[in-house]
Amino acid sequence: MACLSPLQAEEWKALRRRFNPGFAPQHLMTLLPCILDKTWYFLEHLDGYAQTGEAFCLDEFCTNLTFDIIGGSFRIPLLPLLTILVKN
Protein backbone atom coordinates (compact mmCIF):
# COMPACT_ATOMS: atom_id res chain seq x y z
CA MET A 1 0.00 0.00 0.00
CA ALA A 2 1.47 3.34 -1.05
CA CYS A 3 1.60 6.30 1.32
CA LEU A 4 0.77 9.82 0.29
CA SER A 5 3.35 12.49 0.89
CA PRO A 6 2.07 15.53 2.81
CA LEU A 7 1.86 17.49 -0.47
CA GLN A 8 -0.06 14.69 -2.20
CA ALA A 9 -2.35 14.39 0.80
CA GLU A 10 -3.18 18.09 0.65
CA GLU A 11 -3.85 17.92 -3.10
CA TRP A 12 -6.06 14.89 -2.55
CA LYS A 13 -8.00 16.65 0.22
CA ALA A 14 -8.53 19.71 -1.97
CA LEU A 15 -9.80 17.58 -4.85
CA ARG A 16 -12.05 15.59 -2.55
CA ARG A 17 -13.57 18.81 -1.17
CA ARG A 18 -14.31 19.93 -4.73
CA PHE A 19 -15.92 16.65 -5.79
CA ASN A 20 -17.84 15.80 -2.60
CA PRO A 21 -20.88 18.01 -3.33
CA GLY A 22 -21.41 16.21 -6.64
CA PHE A 23 -21.76 12.89 -4.81
CA ALA A 24 -23.91 14.09 -1.92
CA PRO A 25 -27.11 12.02 -1.60
CA GLN A 26 -29.29 15.13 -1.91
CA HIS A 27 -27.63 16.08 -5.19
CA LEU A 28 -27.75 12.54 -6.57
CA MET A 29 -31.50 12.43 -5.89
CA THR A 30 -31.94 15.48 -8.15
CA LEU A 31 -30.19 13.53 -10.92
CA LEU A 32 -32.38 10.45 -10.54
CA PRO A 33 -34.81 11.31 -13.39
CA CYS A 34 -31.89 11.72 -15.80
CA ILE A 35 -30.20 8.54 -14.56
CA LEU A 36 -33.40 6.53 -14.95
CA ASP A 37 -34.08 7.94 -18.41
CA LYS A 38 -30.61 7.16 -19.72
CA THR A 39 -30.56 3.74 -18.04
CA TRP A 40 -33.90 2.83 -19.62
CA TYR A 41 -32.44 3.54 -23.06
CA PHE A 42 -29.36 1.46 -22.15
CA LEU A 43 -31.54 -1.47 -21.05
CA GLU A 44 -33.56 -1.31 -24.27
CA HIS A 45 -30.34 -1.76 -26.23
CA LEU A 46 -29.28 -4.69 -24.05
CA ASP A 47 -32.70 -6.30 -24.47
CA GLY A 48 -32.38 -5.97 -28.23
CA TYR A 49 -29.08 -7.82 -28.24
CA ALA A 50 -30.41 -10.42 -25.81
CA GLN A 51 -33.31 -11.16 -28.17
CA THR A 52 -31.08 -11.58 -31.22
CA GLY A 53 -28.24 -13.35 -29.45
CA GLU A 54 -25.79 -11.15 -31.34
CA ALA A 55 -22.46 -10.49 -29.63
CA PHE A 56 -21.67 -6.89 -28.77
CA CYS A 57 -19.16 -4.80 -26.84
CA LEU A 58 -20.61 -4.14 -23.37
CA ASP A 59 -17.71 -1.80 -22.58
CA GLU A 60 -18.82 0.63 -25.29
CA PHE A 61 -22.43 0.61 -24.08
CA CYS A 62 -21.37 1.22 -20.47
CA THR A 63 -19.06 4.06 -21.49
CA ASN A 64 -21.84 5.65 -23.53
CA LEU A 65 -24.25 5.31 -20.61
CA THR A 66 -21.78 7.01 -18.29
CA PHE A 67 -21.27 9.95 -20.65
CA ASP A 68 -25.00 10.20 -21.38
CA ILE A 69 -25.73 10.51 -17.66
CA ILE A 70 -22.93 12.99 -17.05
CA GLY A 71 -23.91 15.08 -20.08
CA GLY A 72 -27.61 14.88 -19.28
CA SER A 73 -27.11 16.07 -15.72
CA PHE A 74 -25.97 19.57 -16.67
CA ARG A 75 -28.55 22.22 -15.88
CA ILE A 76 -27.18 24.59 -18.51
CA PRO A 77 -27.23 24.05 -22.27
CA LEU A 78 -23.85 22.67 -23.26
CA LEU A 79 -23.74 23.81 -26.88
CA PRO A 80 -23.38 27.56 -26.10
CA LEU A 81 -20.79 26.71 -23.43
CA LEU A 82 -18.79 24.56 -25.85
CA THR A 83 -18.97 27.30 -28.48
CA ILE A 84 -17.49 29.78 -26.00
CA LEU A 85 -14.74 27.36 -24.98
CA VAL A 86 -13.79 26.56 -28.58
CA LYS A 87 -13.55 30.26 -29.51
CA ASN A 88 -11.13 30.92 -26.64
Buried (B, 14 or more C-beta within 10 A) or exposed (E): EEEEEEEEEEEEEEEEEEEEEEEEEEEEEEBEEBBEEBEEEBEEEEEEEEEEEEEEEEEEBEEBBEEBBEEBBEEEEEEEEEEEEEEE
